[in-house]
Amino acid sequence: MDLDKKDYDLVIVGAGPAALSAALYTSREDIDTLLFEKGAIGGLAAVTDWVDNYPGFANGVAGLELADAMRAQAERFGAKIELGEVNKVRKEGNLIKLDTTSGEITAKAVLIATGSEYRKIGVPGEMDYYARGVHYCATCDGAFYRDKRLVVVGGGNSAVQEGLFLTRFASHIDMLVRSQLKASDVLVKELKKNDKVTVHLGITTDEIVGQDNKVTKVIGTDTKTGQKTEFETDGVFVFVGLDPNTKFLEGSGVELDERNFIKSDMRLMTNVPGVFVAGDVRSGATLQIASATGEGATAALMVREYLEHHEKTSTATVATLYGEG
């Protein structure tokens, strides 16, 4: 569907917590703001069953409820949300052009807040029990498993760190590692000292099984013997990495780190002047809802500053201030 207008002060790619927070600030200051979202409005927060660590909610809040409230607040100040996809971003002169499923649009500034996706292992049962026994964030969901048995899938730094964090709640953890532990020596030593964790090397994760809408066990295979093995559990935490949503930036000139997260300076601006980044897609982000909303607010203030120079100075002066040209 084509948009009624094609020119905006700010286009935000994504509509998760960072994006909605930024849109609240920019729209409130009469910065003409459009958000593009290809999936769920609210991002990963919207599909998180329960959020216990967001400030202001003493008893926690449903992820979808929090996302809906953020959306309503941004829209109250005039932010427009378009369901669609941005396929390409390119700087042309003093403006930024975006190729979208609603046609080509132009912006004076762009904020990329597309977030990242937890990498899935792609086994039967994983998506059936997503957020109902299968999780990807220990900080978000670990407290639900106090005095319960858990399975952790993965053997890198994040798996060991998150697994150790889960020992605060779980009675026991079986860590399934496809090959060998790839975490740092410091983390491995700490892991070996924790008697709540049993590490199973050379064990694949083949299937997640449940009953009555609850996870009951994980079925794996011993890669040395070929024998099937089962692990009774109340929940599964998968830590095999994150995939940032940055594929659409190919050819944009925006600089990424070695894991394809977006690099930025202290103003949350990328190496392309006028293109900003906030939230989980930013290199070095902490991957928490509270910090994402904070980054969104900061990015909005930086965008406002950039737009003030954009409006009040010549192209040459903007180029001097922000390194364009």
Backbone as numpy.savetxt, mean C-alpha at the origin, in Angstrom:
# Nx Ny Nz CAx CAy CAz Cx Cy Cz
-15.90 6.35 -19.77 -16.75 7.54 -19.77 -15.87 8.78 -19.77
-16.13 9.72 -20.65 -15.34 10.95 -20.71 -15.76 11.89 -19.59
-14.78 12.61 -19.07 -15.05 13.62 -18.04 -15.60 14.88 -18.68
-16.36 15.64 -17.89 -16.94 16.89 -18.40 -15.86 17.92 -18.69
-14.79 17.91 -17.89 -13.69 18.84 -18.11 -12.38 18.06 -18.17
-11.37 18.67 -18.74 -10.12 17.96 -19.00 -8.91 18.61 -18.32
-9.11 19.75 -17.68 -7.99 20.48 -17.08 -8.23 20.65 -15.58
-7.22 20.29 -14.78 -7.34 20.36 -13.33 -6.09 20.98 -12.72
-6.25 21.53 -11.52 -5.08 21.98 -10.78 -4.25 20.78 -10.35
-4.94 19.77 -9.81 -4.27 18.59 -9.26 -5.03 17.33 -9.63
-4.30 16.35 -10.14 -4.86 15.01 -10.33 -4.13 14.08 -9.38
-4.89 13.35 -8.59 -4.34 12.36 -7.67 -4.61 10.98 -8.24
-3.57 10.21 -8.42 -3.71 8.85 -8.95 -3.80 7.91 -7.75
-4.99 7.35 -7.54 -5.24 6.52 -6.37 -6.28 7.18 -5.48
-6.94 6.38 -4.64 -7.94 6.93 -3.72 -7.90 6.17 -2.39
-6.68 5.87 -1.94 -6.49 5.27 -0.62 -6.37 6.35 0.44
-5.96 5.99 1.65 -5.86 6.96 2.75 -4.98 8.17 2.44
-3.82 7.97 1.81 -2.94 9.10 1.48 -3.62 10.02 0.48
-4.23 9.44 -0.54 -4.89 10.24 -1.58 -6.08 11.01 -1.02
-6.91 10.34 -0.23 -8.10 10.99 0.31 -7.74 12.09 1.31
-6.69 11.85 2.08 -6.21 12.87 3.01 -5.72 14.10 2.24
-4.95 13.88 1.20 -4.46 14.99 0.37 -5.62 15.75 -0.26
-6.58 15.00 -0.79 -7.73 15.62 -1.46 -8.55 16.47 -0.50
-8.67 16.03 0.74 -9.37 16.81 1.75 -8.72 18.18 1.91
-7.38 18.18 2.02 -6.66 19.43 2.20 -6.72 20.32 0.97
-6.48 19.74 -0.20 -6.42 20.57 -1.41 -7.80 21.11 -1.78
-8.82 20.27 -1.71 -10.18 20.73 -2.06 -10.66 21.81 -1.10
-10.30 21.67 0.15 -10.69 22.65 1.15 -10.09 24.02 0.86
-8.98 24.04 0.14 -8.33 25.30 -0.22 -8.64 25.70 -1.66
-9.72 25.13 -2.19 -10.19 25.47 -3.54 -9.19 25.12 -4.64
-8.39 24.10 -4.41 -7.55 23.56 -5.47 -8.38 22.51 -6.20
-8.63 22.73 -7.46 -9.48 21.85 -8.26 -8.85 20.46 -8.34
-9.44 19.49 -7.65 -8.81 18.18 -7.43 -9.65 17.04 -7.98
-8.99 16.18 -8.76 -9.62 14.97 -9.30 -8.80 13.76 -8.87
-9.48 12.73 -8.35 -8.83 11.48 -8.00 -9.23 10.40 -8.99
-8.27 9.60 -9.41 -8.53 8.45 -10.27 -8.27 7.18 -9.47
-9.23 6.28 -9.42 -9.07 5.03 -8.69 -9.55 3.87 -9.55
-8.70 2.86 -9.72 -9.08 1.72 -10.56 -9.65 0.55 -9.76
-9.49 0.61 -8.42 -9.97 -0.48 -7.59 -10.94 0.00 -6.52
-10.66 -0.40 -5.28 -11.54 -0.03 -4.16 -11.16 1.34 -3.62
-12.14 2.22 -3.47 -11.88 3.52 -2.85 -11.59 3.27 -1.37
-10.42 3.74 -0.94 -9.95 3.45 0.41 -8.75 2.54 0.40
-8.43 1.98 -0.78 -7.23 1.15 -0.91 -7.27 -0.08 -0.02
-6.09 -0.48 0.48 -6.01 -1.67 1.32 -6.78 -1.49 2.62
-6.93 -0.23 3.05 -7.71 0.01 4.28 -9.14 -0.46 4.12
-9.70 -0.26 2.93 -11.10 -0.62 2.69 -11.34 -2.12 2.74
-10.31 -2.90 2.45 -10.48 -4.36 2.46 -9.85 -4.99 3.70
-9.46 -4.15 4.66 -8.98 -4.66 5.94 -10.18 -4.82 6.87
-10.35 -5.99 7.41 -11.54 -6.30 8.20 -11.69 -5.34 9.37
-10.65 -5.14 10.15 -10.74 -4.31 11.34 -9.43 -3.58 11.56
-9.50 -2.28 11.82 -8.31 -1.46 12.06 -8.29 -1.07 13.53
-7.29 -1.56 14.25 -7.22 -1.33 15.69 -6.23 -0.24 16.08
-5.42 0.23 15.12 -4.32 1.14 15.48 -4.39 2.49 14.78
-5.62 2.91 14.41 -5.77 4.23 13.82 -6.20 5.20 14.92
-5.47 6.29 15.11 -5.76 7.21 16.22 -7.19 7.73 16.19
-7.77 7.82 17.38 -9.11 8.39 17.51 -10.22 7.36 17.63
-9.89 6.08 17.42 -10.89 5.02 17.51 -10.46 4.07 18.62
-10.89 4.35 19.84 -10.43 3.60 21.01 -10.76 2.12 20.92
-11.87 1.80 20.29 -12.30 0.40 20.19 -12.05 -0.18 18.80
-11.28 0.54 17.97 -11.04 0.08 16.61 -12.17 0.51 15.68
-11.98 0.26 14.40 -12.97 0.64 13.41 -12.86 -0.31 12.21
-13.99 -0.64 11.62 -13.97 -1.47 10.41 -13.26 -0.71 9.30
-12.42 -1.41 8.56 -11.65 -0.76 7.50 -12.54 -0.06 6.49
-13.63 -0.72 6.11 -14.54 -0.14 5.12 -15.22 1.11 5.69
-15.56 1.10 6.96 -16.19 2.27 7.58 -15.22 3.45 7.59
-13.95 3.19 7.92 -12.95 4.25 7.93 -12.76 4.81 6.53
-12.67 3.93 5.53 -12.49 4.37 4.15 -13.67 5.21 3.67
-14.89 4.79 4.01 -16.08 5.53 3.60 -16.12 6.92 4.23
-15.68 7.01 5.49 -15.67 8.29 6.17 -14.65 9.24 5.53
-13.48 8.70 5.17 -12.46 9.51 4.50 -12.97 10.01 3.15
-13.63 9.14 2.42 -14.17 9.52 1.12 -15.21 10.63 1.27
-16.14 10.45 2.21 -17.20 11.44 2.39 -16.63 12.80 2.78
-15.59 12.79 3.59 -15.00 14.05 4.03 -14.32 14.77 2.86
-13.60 14.02 2.04 -12.95 14.64 0.87 -13.98 15.19 -0.11
-15.04 14.41 -0.35 -16.07 14.84 -1.30 -16.86 16.03 -0.76
-16.98 16.14 0.55 -17.72 17.27 1.14 -17.07 18.60 0.77
-15.75 18.60 0.59 -15.05 19.83 0.24 -14.88 20.00 -1.27
-15.43 19.06 -2.05 -15.44 19.25 -3.49 -14.53 18.36 -4.30
-13.80 17.45 -3.67 -12.96 16.53 -4.43 -13.84 15.63 -5.30
-13.39 15.39 -6.52 -14.14 14.54 -7.44 -13.38 13.23 -7.61
-14.08 12.11 -7.48 -13.46 10.79 -7.63 -13.98 10.13 -8.89
-13.07 9.74 -9.75 -13.41 9.07 -11.01 -12.93 7.63 -10.95
-13.85 6.69 -11.17 -13.46 5.28 -11.24 -12.90 5.00 -12.62
-11.64 4.71 -12.67 -10.97 4.48 -13.94 -9.49 4.31 -13.71
-8.75 4.25 -14.78 -7.32 3.93 -14.68 -6.48 4.95 -15.44
-5.36 5.30 -14.83 -4.37 6.13 -15.50 -3.35 5.20 -16.14
-3.18 5.32 -17.45 -2.29 4.42 -18.18 -0.91 5.01 -18.44
-0.82 6.35 -18.42 0.45 6.98 -18.75 0.50 8.39 -18.19
1.67 8.79 -17.72 1.88 10.14 -17.22 3.10 10.72 -17.92
2.98 11.96 -18.41 4.15 12.58 -19.07 4.12 14.09 -18.86
5.31 14.64 -18.68 5.44 16.09 -18.49 5.61 16.73 -19.86
4.80 17.76 -20.11 4.90 18.52 -21.35 4.92 20.00 -21.01
6.08 20.60 -21.12 6.23 22.00 -20.76 6.01 22.19 -19.27
5.10 23.08 -18.92 4.83 23.38 -17.52 3.60 22.62 -17.00
3.08 21.68 -17.80 1.90 20.91 -17.43 2.21 19.42 -17.47
1.30 18.65 -16.90 1.43 17.20 -16.89 0.20 16.61 -17.56
0.43 15.74 -18.53 -0.68 15.09 -19.24 -0.80 13.64 -18.80
-2.05 13.20 -18.64 -2.32 11.84 -18.22 -3.25 11.18 -19.23
-2.86 10.02 -19.70 -3.72 9.21 -20.55 -4.54 8.30 -19.64
-5.86 8.42 -19.69 -6.72 7.68 -18.78 -7.82 6.96 -19.54
-8.55 6.12 -18.84 -9.68 5.43 -19.43 -10.84 6.39 -19.69
-10.73 7.62 -19.20 -11.73 8.66 -19.47 -11.20 9.70 -20.44
-10.15 9.35 -21.16 -9.56 10.26 -22.12 -8.34 10.97 -21.56
-7.76 11.83 -22.34 -6.56 12.56 -21.91 -6.98 13.75 -21.05
-6.30 13.93 -19.93 -6.54 15.08 -19.06 -5.22 15.77 -18.75
-5.30 17.02 -18.35 -4.12 17.83 -18.07 -4.18 18.35 -16.65
-3.02 18.38 -15.99 -2.95 18.87 -14.62 -1.72 19.75 -14.44
-1.84 20.71 -13.52 -0.67 21.52 -13.17 0.25 20.74 -12.23
-0.33 19.82 -11.44 0.44 18.97 -10.55 -0.24 17.61 -10.45
0.55 16.60 -10.15 0.04 15.24 -10.01 0.58 14.66 -8.70
-0.29 14.01 -7.96 0.13 13.27 -6.76 -0.12 11.79 -7.01
0.95 11.01 -6.94 0.82 9.56 -7.12 0.66 8.93 -5.74
-0.47 8.29 -5.53 -0.76 7.65 -4.25 -1.44 6.31 -4.52
-0.82 5.54 -5.40 -1.42 4.29 -5.88 -1.20 3.12 -4.93
-0.38 3.33 -3.90 -0.19 2.27 -2.92 0.55 1.07 -3.47
0.48 0.00 -2.73 1.12 -1.24 -3.13 0.20 -2.40 -2.80
0.50 -3.52 -3.38 -0.32 -4.71 -3.15 0.54 -5.78 -2.49
-0.03 -6.45 -1.49 0.68 -7.57 -0.90 0.81 -8.67 -1.94
2.03 -9.17 -2.09 2.25 -10.22 -3.06 1.56 -11.50 -2.60
0.79 -12.10 -3.46 0.06 -13.31 -3.13 0.88 -14.55 -3.50
0.57 -15.67 -2.86 1.27 -16.92 -3.20 0.48 -17.74 -4.21
-0.79 -17.38 -4.41 -1.57 -17.99 -5.48 -1.94 -19.44 -5.27
-2.28 -19.80 -4.04 -2.65 -21.20 -3.77 -4.15 -21.28 -3.47
-4.74 -22.45 -3.63 -6.16 -22.62 -3.30 -6.43 -22.23 -1.85
-7.52 -21.51 -1.65 -7.93 -21.11 -0.32 -7.42 -19.74 0.10
-6.39 -19.23 -0.60 -5.81 -17.95 -0.18 -6.83 -16.82 -0.29
-7.46 -16.69 -1.42 -8.42 -15.60 -1.60 -9.77 -15.92 -0.95
-10.07 -17.21 -0.80 -11.33 -17.59 -0.14 -11.37 -17.10 1.30
-10.20 -17.08 1.94 -10.14 -16.70 3.35 -9.40 -15.38 3.56
-9.30 -14.60 2.50 -8.64 -13.29 2.60 -9.36 -12.42 3.64
-8.58 -11.92 4.62 -9.09 -11.10 5.72 -10.00 -11.87 6.67
-10.13 -13.16 6.46 -10.93 -14.01 7.36 -10.11 -15.24 7.78
-8.84 -15.00 7.99 -7.94 -16.10 8.36 -6.64 -16.05 7.59
-6.62 -15.34 6.46 -5.40 -15.13 5.69 -5.11 -13.63 5.70
-3.91 -13.28 6.14 -3.57 -11.87 6.33 -2.18 -11.57 5.79
-1.92 -10.28 5.62 -0.64 -9.84 5.06 0.00 -8.73 5.88
-0.58 -8.41 7.03 -0.07 -7.33 7.87 -0.18 -7.74 9.34
0.96 -8.00 9.97 0.96 -8.42 11.37 0.50 -7.31 12.29
0.94 -6.08 12.03 0.55 -4.95 12.87 -0.95 -4.73 12.83
-1.53 -4.94 11.64 -2.97 -4.71 11.48 -3.81 -5.79 12.15
-3.41 -7.06 12.02 -4.30 -8.16 12.35 -3.77 -9.14 13.39
-2.52 -8.95 13.83 -1.94 -9.91 14.75 -2.68 -10.06 16.06
-3.22 -8.96 16.58 -3.87 -8.99 17.89 -5.13 -9.85 17.92
-5.67 -10.18 16.74 -6.85 -11.05 16.69 -6.51 -12.49 17.05
-5.22 -12.81 17.12 -4.80 -14.20 17.29 -4.07 -14.41 18.61
-4.55 -13.75 19.64 -3.97 -13.93 20.97 -4.21 -15.37 21.44
-3.12 -16.03 21.82 -3.15 -17.41 22.31 -3.64 -18.40 21.25
-3.43 -18.07 19.98 -3.80 -18.97 18.88 -2.55 -19.46 18.16
-2.71 -20.52 17.39 -1.62 -21.04 16.55 -1.67 -20.34 15.19
-0.50 -20.04 14.65 -0.42 -19.38 13.36 0.61 -20.05 12.46
0.39 -19.86 11.16 1.39 -20.20 10.15 1.86 -18.92 9.49
3.17 -18.75 9.40 3.76 -17.63 8.67 4.44 -18.18 7.44
4.14 -17.59 6.29 4.74 -18.04 5.02 5.77 -17.00 4.58
7.00 -17.44 4.36 8.06 -16.55 3.91 9.32 -16.73 4.73
10.45 -16.30 4.16 11.72 -16.47 4.85 12.66 -15.29 4.74
12.14 -14.14 4.25 12.97 -12.95 4.14 12.89 -12.10 5.39
13.47 -10.90 5.30 13.49 -10.00 6.45 12.08 -9.68 6.96
11.17 -9.37 6.04 9.82 -9.00 6.47 9.12 -10.16 7.15
9.29 -11.38 6.64 8.65 -12.55 7.24 9.16 -12.78 8.65
10.47 -12.66 8.85 11.05 -12.89 10.17 10.65 -11.77 11.13
10.73 -10.53 10.67 10.35 -9.41 11.52 8.89 -9.50 11.94
8.02 -9.73 10.97 6.59 -9.81 11.26 6.27 -11.04 12.09
6.97 -12.13 11.81 6.77 -13.35 12.58 7.14 -13.16 14.04
8.26 -12.48 14.29 8.67 -12.19 15.66 7.65 -11.28 16.35
7.12 -10.34 15.59 6.09 -9.46 16.16 4.86 -10.28 16.56
4.49 -11.26 15.75 3.30 -12.06 16.02 3.45 -12.93 17.27
4.70 -13.18 17.70 4.89 -13.98 18.92 4.37 -13.24 20.15
4.11 -11.95 20.04 3.51 -11.22 21.15 2.09 -11.70 21.44
1.48 -12.28 20.42 0.08 -12.69 20.54 -0.09 -14.21 20.46
0.52 -14.83 19.46 0.27 -16.24 19.17 0.89 -17.15 20.23
0.27 -18.30 20.42 0.83 -19.31 21.32 1.97 -20.05 20.65
1.87 -20.24 19.33 2.95 -20.89 18.58 2.84 -20.53 17.10
3.99 -20.45 16.44 4.02 -20.11 15.02 4.85 -21.14 14.27
4.28 -21.68 13.20 5.03 -22.51 12.26 5.40 -21.65 11.07
6.68 -21.45 10.84 7.15 -20.64 9.72 7.54 -21.55 8.56
6.85 -21.40 7.44 7.09 -22.25 6.27 7.97 -21.50 5.28
9.15 -22.04 5.02 10.12 -21.41 4.14 10.38 -22.34 2.96
10.14 -21.84 1.76 10.26 -22.69 0.57 11.66 -23.26 0.39
12.67 -22.43 0.66 14.05 -22.91 0.50 14.82 -22.68 1.79
15.57 -21.57 1.86 16.35 -21.24 3.05 15.96 -19.85 3.55
16.23 -19.59 4.83 16.01 -18.26 5.37 16.91 -17.26 4.67
16.34 -16.17 4.21 17.11 -15.13 3.52 17.17 -13.84 4.31
16.73 -13.90 5.56 16.76 -12.73 6.42 18.18 -12.45 6.89
18.40 -11.26 7.43 19.72 -10.88 7.92 20.13 -11.77 9.09
21.44 -11.87 9.32 21.96 -12.73 10.40 21.41 -12.30 11.76
21.28 -11.01 11.97 20.77 -10.51 13.25 19.35 -11.02 13.50
18.52 -10.95 12.46 17.14 -11.41 12.61 17.06 -12.93 12.78
17.90 -13.64 12.06 17.90 -15.11 12.16 18.30 -15.54 13.57
19.29 -14.88 14.14 19.72 -15.20 15.51 18.60 -14.95 16.51
17.90 -13.84 16.31 16.78 -13.52 17.19 15.67 -14.54 17.04
15.44 -14.98 15.81 14.40 -15.97 15.54 14.72 -17.29 16.24
15.98 -17.71 16.17 16.37 -18.99 16.75 16.24 -18.99 18.27
16.30 -17.81 18.88 16.20 -17.72 20.34 14.75 -17.76 20.82
13.80 -17.61 19.89 12.40 -17.53 20.27 11.76 -18.92 20.20
11.40 -19.45 21.36 10.87 -20.82 21.40 9.41 -20.91 20.97
8.80 -19.78 20.61 7.43 -19.82 20.10 7.37 -20.12 18.60
8.53 -20.07 17.93 8.56 -20.23 16.48 9.30 -21.51 16.10
8.67 -22.31 15.25 9.33 -23.46 14.65 9.50 -23.19 13.16
10.75 -23.18 12.71 11.05 -22.90 11.30 11.12 -24.21 10.53
10.37 -24.28 9.42 10.34 -25.48 8.58 10.96 -25.10 7.23
12.19 -25.52 6.99 12.87 -25.19 5.75 12.52 -26.20 4.66
12.48 -25.73 3.42 12.19 -26.61 2.30 10.75 -27.09 2.28
9.84 -26.26 2.76 8.42 -26.63 2.77 7.64 -25.62 1.93
6.97 -26.10 0.92 6.13 -25.23 0.10 4.77 -25.06 0.76
4.06 -24.04 0.35 2.68 -23.82 0.80 1.78 -24.13 -0.38
1.01 -25.20 -0.29 0.22 -25.67 -1.43 -1.25 -25.32 -1.35
-1.79 -25.29 -0.14 -3.22 -25.06 0.01 -3.54 -24.59 1.41
-4.51 -23.67 1.50 -5.02 -23.20 2.79 -6.43 -23.74 2.92
-6.65 -24.50 3.99 -7.91 -25.22 4.15 -8.68 -24.63 5.32
-10.00 -24.57 5.18 -10.83 -24.06 6.26 -12.14 -24.80 6.38
-12.85 -24.46 7.43 -14.16 -25.05 7.68 -15.00 -24.04 8.45
-16.27 -23.93 8.08 -17.17 -22.98 8.75 -16.60 -21.56 8.74
-16.05 -21.16 7.58 -15.51 -19.82 7.37 -14.30 -19.51 8.25
-13.61 -20.54 8.70 -12.41 -20.36 9.48 -11.28 -21.22 8.92
-10.06 -20.67 8.92 -8.90 -21.44 8.50 -8.60 -22.50 9.55
-8.33 -23.71 9.09 -8.04 -24.80 10.03 -6.65 -25.41 9.83
-6.13 -25.37 8.59 -4.80 -25.95 8.38 -4.20 -25.48 7.07
-2.90 -25.69 6.96 -2.16 -25.41 5.73 -1.52 -26.72 5.27
-1.65 -27.01 4.00 -1.04 -28.21 3.42 0.18 -27.79 2.61
1.31 -28.44 2.86 2.53 -28.14 2.14 3.21 -29.40 1.65
4.35 -29.20 0.99 5.13 -30.33 0.49 6.58 -30.15 0.91
7.17 -31.24 1.41 8.60 -31.25 1.73 9.36 -31.38 0.42
10.14 -30.36 0.06 10.81 -30.36 -1.25 11.90 -31.42 -1.36
12.37 -31.95 -0.24 13.42 -32.98 -0.28 12.83 -34.38 -0.45
11.72 -34.65 0.24 11.15 -35.99 0.19 9.95 -36.09 -0.74
9.35 -34.94 -1.05 8.15 -34.94 -1.87 6.90 -35.30 -1.10
7.00 -35.49 0.20 5.85 -35.88 1.01 5.01 -34.66 1.39
3.71 -34.88 1.44 2.80 -33.84 1.89 2.88 -33.72 3.41
2.69 -32.50 3.89 2.71 -32.27 5.33 1.64 -31.25 5.67
1.05 -31.39 6.85 -0.05 -30.51 7.25 0.28 -29.79 8.56
-0.20 -28.54 8.65 0.02 -27.73 9.85 -1.31 -27.17 10.31
-1.76 -27.61 11.48 -3.00 -27.07 12.03 -2.75 -25.63 12.45
-3.73 -24.77 12.16 -3.55 -23.35 12.45 -4.88 -22.63 12.55
-4.86 -21.50 13.25 -6.04 -20.64 13.33 -5.98 -19.50 12.34
-4.80 -19.28 11.76 -4.65 -18.19 10.79 -3.33 -18.30 10.05
-3.27 -17.62 8.91 -2.08 -17.64 8.06 -1.67 -16.21 7.76
-0.39 -15.91 7.95 0.16 -14.61 7.59 1.19 -14.82 6.49
0.99 -14.14 5.37 1.85 -14.29 4.20 2.75 -13.06 4.07
4.06 -13.28 4.07 5.02 -12.19 3.92 6.04 -12.54 2.85
5.64 -12.39 1.61 6.54 -12.71 0.50 6.81 -11.48 -0.36
6.58 -10.31 0.21 6.92 -9.08 -0.49 5.72 -8.24 -0.87
6.02 -7.04 -1.34 5.01 -6.09 -1.80 5.29 -5.71 -3.24
4.25 -5.50 -3.99 4.38 -5.03 -5.37 3.77 -3.63 -5.47
4.62 -2.60 -5.66 4.08 -1.24 -5.79 3.33 -1.09 -7.10
2.29 -0.28 -7.08 1.49 -0.04 -8.29 2.12 1.10 -9.09
3.19 0.77 -9.81 3.93 1.79 -10.55 4.14 1.47 -12.03
3.51 0.42 -12.52 3.73 0.03 -13.92 3.32 1.12 -14.89
2.31 1.89 -14.53 1.81 2.94 -15.43 2.82 4.08 -15.61
3.87 4.09 -14.80 4.86 5.16 -14.87 5.99 4.89 -15.86
5.93 3.75 -16.52 6.96 3.44 -17.52 6.99 4.53 -18.59
8.19 5.07 -18.83 8.35 6.12 -19.82 8.04 7.52 -19.31
7.66 7.64 -18.03 7.31 8.94 -17.47 8.53 9.74 -17.03
9.63 9.05 -16.80 10.82 9.71 -16.27 10.87 9.74 -14.77
9.81 9.32 -14.09 9.79 9.29 -12.63 10.74 8.21 -12.14
11.62 8.57 -11.22 12.66 7.66 -10.77 12.13 6.70 -9.70
12.43 5.41 -9.88 12.03 4.37 -8.95 13.25 3.79 -8.26
13.04 3.15 -7.10 14.16 2.47 -6.45 14.27 1.05 -7.00
15.15 0.25 -6.41 15.42 -1.09 -6.93 14.22 -2.02 -6.81
13.24 -1.68 -5.98 12.03 -2.50 -5.83 10.83 -1.87 -6.54
11.08 -0.83 -7.33 10.06 -0.13 -8.11 9.12 0.74 -7.28
9.54 1.12 -6.07 8.84 2.14 -5.32 9.37 3.51 -5.77
8.57 4.55 -5.58 8.89 5.86 -6.12 9.78 6.66 -5.17
10.87 7.17 -5.70 11.77 8.01 -4.92 11.21 9.43 -4.82
11.54 10.11 -3.72 11.07 11.48 -3.55 12.07 12.27 -2.72
11.90 13.60 -2.72 12.73 14.43 -1.86 11.98 14.74 -0.58
12.50 15.67 0.23 11.87 15.99 1.51 10.50 16.63 1.34
10.24 17.18 0.14 8.93 17.78 -0.12 7.94 16.77 -0.70
8.35 15.51 -0.74 7.55 14.44 -1.32 7.37 14.63 -2.83
8.27 15.40 -3.46 8.23 15.55 -4.90 9.22 14.58 -5.53
8.84 14.02 -6.66 9.72 13.12 -7.38 10.76 13.94 -8.15
11.57 13.25 -8.93 12.56 13.96 -9.74 11.93 14.71 -10.91
10.64 14.46 -11.16 9.91 15.20 -12.19 9.14 16.32 -11.50
9.51 17.58 -11.69 8.85 18.69 -11.01 7.35 18.70 -11.25
6.61 18.86 -10.17 5.16 18.86 -10.26 4.52 17.51 -10.03
5.33 16.46 -10.00 4.83 15.11 -9.73 5.25 14.72 -8.32
4.27 14.53 -7.44 4.50 14.23 -6.03 4.09 12.78 -5.74
4.50 12.30 -4.56 4.16 10.93 -4.18 3.88 10.89 -2.68
2.95 10.02 -2.27 2.63 9.85 -0.85 2.07 8.46 -0.63
2.27 7.95 0.58 1.68 6.67 0.95 2.57 5.48 0.65
1.94 4.31 0.57 2.68 3.05 0.50 3.51 2.88 -0.76
3.24 3.64 -1.80 3.99 3.51 -3.04 5.31 4.27 -3.00
5.49 5.09 -1.97 6.72 5.89 -1.84 7.84 5.04 -1.25
9.03 5.17 -1.81 10.19 4.47 -1.29 10.47 4.92 0.14
10.52 3.95 1.07 10.77 4.26 2.46 9.53 4.44 3.31
8.36 4.25 2.73 7.11 4.41 3.49 7.01 3.34 4.58
6.28 3.65 5.64 6.15 2.73 6.77 4.97 1.77 6.65
4.16 1.94 5.62 3.07 1.01 5.32 2.02 0.94 6.44
1.70 2.08 7.01 0.66 2.18 8.03 -0.37 3.23 7.59
-1.64 3.02 7.92 -2.69 3.94 7.51 -2.45 5.32 8.09
-2.08 5.38 9.36 -1.88 6.67 10.02 -0.78 7.48 9.34
0.33 6.82 9.00 1.42 7.55 8.35 1.06 7.93 6.92
0.25 7.10 6.25 -0.18 7.42 4.89 -1.04 8.68 4.88
-1.95 8.81 5.84 -2.79 10.01 5.89 -1.94 11.24 6.20
-0.94 11.07 7.07 -0.04 12.17 7.37 0.75 12.61 6.14
1.23 11.64 5.38 1.96 11.96 4.15 1.05 12.66 3.15
-0.21 12.23 3.10 -1.15 12.87 2.19 -1.33 14.34 2.52
-1.44 14.64 3.82 -1.58 16.03 4.25 -0.33 16.83 3.90
0.84 16.23 4.15 2.10 16.91 3.83 2.22 17.16 2.34
1.89 16.15 1.54 1.97 16.30 0.08 1.04 17.41 -0.39
-0.14 17.51 0.21 -1.09 18.55 -0.18 -0.50 19.94 0.05
0.17 20.13 1.17 0.78 21.42 1.46 1.92 21.73 0.48
2.68 20.69 0.12 3.76 20.88 -0.84 3.20 21.18 -2.24
2.10 20.53 -2.59 1.45 20.81 -3.87 0.96 22.24 -3.91
0.34 22.69 -2.82 -0.15 24.07 -2.76 1.00 25.06 -2.99
2.12 24.81 -2.34 3.28 25.68 -2.51 3.75 25.69 -3.96
3.79 24.51 -4.55 4.21 24.40 -5.95 3.25 25.15 -6.87
1.96 25.00 -6.64 0.96 25.65 -7.49 1.00 27.17 -7.33
1.31 27.64 -6.15 1.44 29.09 -5.96 2.55 29.65 -6.83
3.67 28.96 -6.90 4.75 29.37 -7.79 4.35 29.21 -9.25
3.60 28.13 -9.51 3.14 27.86 -10.88 2.29 29.01 -11.40
1.44 29.56 -10.53 0.52 30.61 -10.94 1.17 31.99 -10.96
2.06 32.24 -10.01 2.53 33.61 -9.80 3.85 33.94 -10.48
4.54 32.92 -10.96 5.83 33.18 -11.58 5.84 32.68 -13.01
6.82 33.11 -13.73 6.96 32.67 -15.11 7.47 31.24 -15.16
7.35 30.62 -16.31 7.85 29.27 -16.48 9.33 29.20 -16.16
10.07 30.22 -16.54 11.52 30.22 -16.30 11.82 30.24 -14.81
11.03 31.04 -14.05 11.27 31.12 -12.61 10.92 29.80 -11.94
9.82 29.19 -12.35 9.45 27.89 -11.80 10.54 26.87 -12.09
11.09 26.94 -13.29 12.16 26.01 -13.64 13.37 26.22 -12.73
13.66 27.45 -12.39 14.78 27.72 -11.49 14.52 27.21 -10.09
13.29 27.43 -9.59 12.95 27.03 -8.24 12.88 25.52 -8.07
12.35 24.84 -9.09 12.07 23.42 -8.93 12.89 22.52 -9.86
13.87 23.08 -10.52 14.77 22.26 -11.31 14.21 21.80 -12.63
13.23 22.52 -13.19 12.68 22.12 -14.47 13.58 22.55 -15.61
13.48 21.85 -16.69 14.16 22.25 -17.91 15.49 21.61 -18.08
